Amino acid sequence: MDLQLNDDQKMLLEMVKKFARNEIVPQAKRRDEEAEYPLEIMRQLGKLGILGLRAPAQFGGSGGSLFDAVLVLEEIAKADASIAGNLHVQLNATPIYIMKYGGEEIKEKFLTRLCEGETLFSMAQTEPDVGSDLKDLRTTARPENDFYTISGTKSMISLASVADVHLVYLKFADDNSIGCLLVENKAEGLEVGKKEAFLGLRGMGSAELVFKDCRVPRENVLVKGPGSLRKMLTLFNGTRVGLGSISMGIAEAAFEEALAHSKVRMISGKPLIEYQGIQWKLADMVIKIECMKHLVYSAALDTQVEGFPSRLNSSVARVAAAKGALEVTNMAMEILGGYGYSKEYSLERYLRDARGLTFTGGTLEVLYNTIAHCLREK
């Protein structure tokens, strides 16, 4: 797909490609094997101005768009999907809530630190018994003078073990609304619980967060009261597109590895790419990737709902990219055969990471329901 990028976007993309090639790719295999959190890489991204890509200029950011973030995440995901996942939270999740709903003091405090590369955020939604349905959240915030006291547990939270600040989804006891607030990692009553050992996306620093009468200042509340759930669901439209771009990057990396292999692997005196069966697989992979690009890019450029993509466009893009990435990595595995199954190659990591993105940030089944709901409303 031929993108019409402006000069700033071209420079941004070139810088990210160079950084990914020189700093991320060489250690990607080792980080995956050791399930190492890429803290130094994230700090470097901060120094490059990537963490503050979407933050306003007044706080040290670039004021970039969701489309700019998608371009960056796609390229980073080709090198290491875990790093792309970590970056996604900084570009499309918690800081967006702060920009949209935080007071000026909160913005100044947290966005400035993000842009300087000094603060990393998590977004804590999932609970041991609650997944995508926010109305069922059990973590509760109770008012206590100038504070809210939080009790509950969050599970499988990306960056939970390393983040400086957590955006916590919960229920407010004083008005029974579903909302969110910011909790700093040194808050009294907050503990990092069990660290997760996932099949893929192993560098996400995922863990439990346990709140035992954790006290948080009232000014840290971002969303609360009438209409709070709608506000939070609207911001999900942007996060879905960001996750779709990561799936897309994985698919592109898998395709490139399969294509390169098909040109050098000889069977009966001919390279694999000379066989029609392999040609058809490669063609099918390109078709799927181009479809992903059209859907993800168009959703990223969609600003029809308060500056965010529509539920329909974001959900369609997310589902198509997640399913497409899994299909493309599987086809690449078939082309490489035993080589693809070997840990000496990157392909088995692409496959594991692609599978993880079929339920990270919400299952595809929930998104199917969302799409169907949008169709009923037409």
C-alpha positions in Angstrom: 0.0 0.0 0.0 1.4 3.4 -1.1 1.0 5.8 1.8 1.0 9.5 1.2 3.2 10.6 4.2 4.2 14.1 5.0 7.9 15.0 5.5 7.6 14.8 9.3 6.1 11.3 9.1 8.8 10.1 6.6 11.5 11.3 9.0 9.8 9.7 12.0 9.4 6.4 10.2 13.1 6.4 9.0 14.3 7.1 12.5 12.2 4.3 14.0 13.3 1.8 11.3 17.0 2.6 12.0 16.4 2.3 15.8 14.6 -1.0 15.4 17.3 -2.4 13.1 20.2 -1.3 15.3 18.9 -1.4 18.8 16.0 -3.8 19.0 16.5 -6.7 16.5 20.0 -7.8 17.8 18.7 -8.7 21.3 15.1 -9.7 20.5 15.7 -13.4 20.6 17.6 -13.3 23.9 15.0 -11.0 25.5 12.2 -13.4 24.5 14.0 -16.4 25.9 14.8 -14.7 29.2 11.4 -13.0 29.4 13.3 -9.8 30.0 11.5 -6.5 30.3 13.1 -4.0 27.8 13.5 -1.1 30.2 16.6 0.3 28.6 15.0 0.3 25.1 11.9 2.1 26.6 14.2 4.7 28.1 15.9 5.2 24.8 12.5 5.6 23.1 11.9 8.3 25.6 15.1 10.1 24.7 14.2 9.9 21.0 10.9 11.6 21.7 8.8 8.5 20.8 7.2 8.1 24.2 5.9 11.6 24.0 4.8 11.3 20.3 1.1 12.0 21.1 1.5 14.3 24.1 0.9 18.1 23.5 4.0 20.2 22.8 3.5 22.2 26.0 4.5 19.1 28.0 7.4 18.3 25.8 5.6 16.0 23.3 5.1 16.1 19.5 1.3 16.4 19.4 1.1 13.4 17.0 -1.9 11.6 15.9 -3.2 8.0 16.2 -2.0 7.5 12.6 1.5 8.5 13.6 1.4 6.1 16.5 0.2 3.3 14.1 3.2 3.9 11.8 5.6 3.6 14.7 4.0 0.6 16.3 3.9 -1.3 13.0 7.6 -0.8 12.5 8.6 -1.7 16.0 6.4 -4.8 16.0 8.4 -6.1 13.0 11.4 -6.2 15.3 9.8 -7.1 18.7 6.1 -7.2 19.4 6.6 -7.0 23.1 8.3 -3.7 22.8 5.6 -2.5 20.5 3.0 -3.6 23.1 4.8 -1.7 25.8 5.0 1.4 23.6 1.3 1.1 22.6 0.3 1.6 26.2 2.3 4.8 26.4 1.0 6.1 23.0 -2.7 5.1 22.9 -3.8 4.2 26.4 -3.1 5.8 29.8 -1.6 9.1 28.5 -4.7 9.6 26.3 -6.9 9.4 29.3 -4.7 12.0 31.1 -4.8 14.3 28.1 -8.6 14.1 27.7 -9.8 14.0 31.3 -6.9 15.0 33.6 -6.7 18.4 35.3 -3.9 20.8 34.4 -1.8 19.8 37.4 -2.1 16.1 36.6 -1.2 16.7 33.0 1.8 18.7 33.9 3.0 16.2 36.5 2.6 13.0 34.5 2.8 13.9 30.8 6.0 15.9 31.3 7.6 12.9 33.0 6.4 10.6 30.2 8.0 12.9 27.5 11.2 13.0 29.4 11.3 9.2 29.5 11.1 9.1 33.3 7.7 7.5 33.7 6.0 4.4 32.2 2.3 3.7 32.5 0.2 0.6 32.8 -3.5 0.2 32.2 -5.1 -2.1 34.8 -8.5 -3.5 33.7 -8.6 -7.3 33.9 -9.4 -9.0 37.2 -9.3 -12.6 38.3 -13.0 -13.0 37.7 -13.7 -10.1 35.3 -12.5 -9.6 31.7 -14.0 -7.4 29.1 -17.3 -6.4 30.9 -16.4 -3.3 32.8 -19.8 -3.2 34.6 -18.7 -6.3 36.6 -15.5 -4.8 38.0 -15.0 -5.7 41.7 -12.0 -3.5 42.5 -13.6 -0.6 44.5 -12.6 2.9 45.5 -14.2 4.2 48.7 -14.1 7.9 49.7 -12.1 8.9 52.8 -11.6 12.6 53.4 -9.2 13.8 50.6 -8.5 10.3 49.4 -10.0 7.3 47.8 -9.1 3.9 49.4 -8.8 1.1 46.9 -9.4 -2.6 47.5 -9.2 -5.4 44.9 -6.9 -7.3 42.6 -5.9 -6.8 38.9 -4.5 -9.7 37.0 -2.4 -10.2 33.9 -1.6 -6.5 33.6 1.0 -5.5 31.1 3.8 -3.4 32.6 2.4 -4.1 36.1 5.9 -5.1 37.4 7.7 -2.1 36.0 5.3 0.8 35.5 5.7 4.0 37.6 2.0 4.8 37.3 -1.0 2.6 36.9 -4.4 3.6 35.4 -6.8 1.5 37.4 -10.3 0.7 36.2 -12.7 0.3 39.2 -16.1 1.0 40.8 -16.6 4.1 42.9 -18.5 3.2 46.0 -19.9 6.7 46.6 -21.9 6.9 43.3 -21.6 3.3 42.0 -20.1 4.5 38.7 -17.4 2.7 36.7 -14.4 4.9 36.3 -10.6 5.1 36.5 -7.9 6.8 38.5 -4.1 7.0 38.6 -2.1 5.1 41.2 1.6 5.7 41.6 3.7 2.6 42.1 4.9 3.7 45.6 1.4 4.2 46.9 0.9 2.7 50.4 -1.2 -0.4 50.1 -0.2 -1.3 46.5 1.7 -4.6 45.9 2.9 -6.2 42.8 1.8 -9.8 42.9 2.4 -12.9 40.8 4.4 -12.3 37.7 3.0 -14.0 34.6 4.9 -16.5 32.4 3.2 -16.2 29.1 3.7 -18.2 25.9 4.3 -15.1 23.8 4.7 -11.4 24.4 7.1 -12.4 27.1 8.7 -8.9 27.5 5.6 -7.1 28.7 6.3 -7.2 32.4 2.9 -8.7 33.1 1.8 -9.3 36.7 -0.9 -8.9 39.3 -1.6 -5.7 41.1 -3.0 -6.1 44.6 -4.7 -3.2 46.4 -5.0 -3.5 50.1 -6.7 -0.3 51.4 -4.5 1.7 49.0 -4.9 5.4 49.5 -4.9 7.7 46.4 -5.5 11.5 46.3 -8.9 12.6 44.9 -7.2 14.7 42.3 -5.9 11.5 40.7 -9.4 10.6 39.5 -9.8 10.9 35.8 -13.2 9.4 34.9 -16.1 9.1 37.3 -19.8 9.8 37.6 -22.6 10.0 34.9 -21.4 9.0 31.5 -18.1 7.6 32.7 -18.5 4.2 31.1 -19.3 5.7 27.7 -16.1 7.9 28.0 -13.9 4.9 28.7 -15.4 2.8 26.0 -14.9 5.6 23.4 -11.2 5.6 24.2 -11.1 1.9 23.6 -11.7 2.7 19.9 -8.2 4.1 19.6 -6.5 1.3 21.6 -8.0 -1.3 19.3 -6.4 0.3 16.3 -3.0 0.5 18.0 -3.2 -3.3 18.8 -4.2 -3.9 15.2 -1.0 -2.2 14.0 1.1 -4.5 16.1 -0.5 -7.6 14.7 0.1 -6.1 11.2 3.8 -5.6 11.9 4.1 -9.2 13.1 2.5 -10.4 9.9 4.8 -8.4 7.7 7.9 -9.7 9.5 6.7 -13.3 9.1 6.0 -12.7 5.4 9.4 -11.2 4.8 11.1 -14.2 6.5 9.1 -16.6 4.5 9.8 -14.8 1.2 13.5 -14.7 1.9 13.6 -18.4 2.8 11.6 -19.3 -0.3 14.3 -17.7 -2.5 17.3 -19.6 -1.0 15.8 -22.9 0.0 16.4 -25.4 -2.8 14.2 -28.5 -3.4 15.0 -30.8 -6.4 17.3 -28.2 -7.8 14.9 -25.3 -7.7 14.2 -22.6 -5.1 10.9 -23.0 -3.2 9.5 -19.9 -4.8 9.5 -21.6 -8.2 6.8 -24.0 -7.0 3.2 -22.9 -7.6 2.0 -24.1 -4.2 4.5 -21.8 -2.5 3.7 -18.9 -4.8 0.0 -19.2 -3.9 0.8 -19.1 -0.2 3.0 -16.0 -0.6 0.3 -14.4 -2.7 -2.3 -15.1 -0.1 -0.1 -13.7 2.6 0.3 -10.4 0.6 -3.5 -10.2 0.1 -4.1 -10.6 3.8 -1.5 -8.0 4.8 -2.8 -5.5 2.3 -6.3 -5.9 3.6 -5.0 -5.3 7.1 -3.2 -2.2 6.0 -6.3 -0.7 4.5 -8.5 -1.4 7.5 -6.0 -0.3 10.2 -4.8 2.8 8.4 -8.3 3.9 7.5 -9.4 3.4 11.1 -6.4 5.3 12.4 -7.4 8.3 10.2 -11.0 8.1 11.4 -11.8 10.8 13.9 -15.6 10.8 13.8 -16.3 10.0 17.5 -14.9 12.9 19.6 -11.6 12.6 17.7 -11.5 8.8 17.9 -12.3 6.1 15.4 -15.8 4.6 15.4 -16.6 1.4 17.3 -17.3 -0.3 14.0 -14.2 0.7 12.1 -11.8 0.1 15.1 -13.4 -3.3 15.9 -13.3 -4.5 12.3 -9.6 -3.4 11.9 -8.6 -5.1 15.2 -10.3 -8.4 14.4 -9.0 -8.5 10.8 -5.4 -7.7 11.9 -5.4 -10.2 14.8 -6.8 -13.1 12.7 -4.8 -12.1 9.7 -1.5 -12.1 11.6 -2.2 -15.6 13.0 -3.0 -16.9 9.5 0.0 -15.3 7.9 2.4 -16.6 10.6 0.9 -20.1 10.2 1.5 -20.0 6.4 5.0 -18.7 6.9 5.6 -21.7 9.3 4.4 -24.0 6.5 6.8 -22.5 4.0 9.8 -22.8 6.4 8.8 -26.2 7.7 11.1 -27.5 10.4 13.2 -24.3 10.2 10.2 -22.3 11.2 9.6 -24.6 14.1 13.2 -24.1 15.3 14.0 -21.5 18.0 17.0 -20.6 15.9 14.6 -18.6 13.7 12.3 -15.7 14.7 9.2 -17.2 13.1 8.2 -19.3 16.1 8.3 -16.1 18.2 6.1 -14.3 15.6 3.6 -17.1 15.8 3.5 -17.0 19.6 3.1 -13.3 19.7 0.4 -13.2 17.1 -1.6 -15.7 19.1 -1.3 -13.5 22.2 -2.8 -10.6 20.3 -6.0 -12.4 19.6 -7.1 -11.7 23.2 -4.8 -9.0 24.5 -6.9 -5.9 25.2 -10.1 -7.8 24.8 -11.1 -11.0 23.0 -12.1 -11.2 19.4 -15.4 -12.7 20.4 -16.3 -9.5 22.3 -15.4 -7.5 19.2 -17.6 -9.7 17.1 -20.4 -8.7 19.5 -19.5 -5.1 19.2 -19.6 -5.3 15.4 -22.9 -7.0 15.5 -24.3 -4.3 17.9 -23.1 -1.6 15.5 -24.9 -3.3 12.6 -28.1 -3.5 14.6 -28.0 0.2 15.2 -27.6 1.0 11.5 
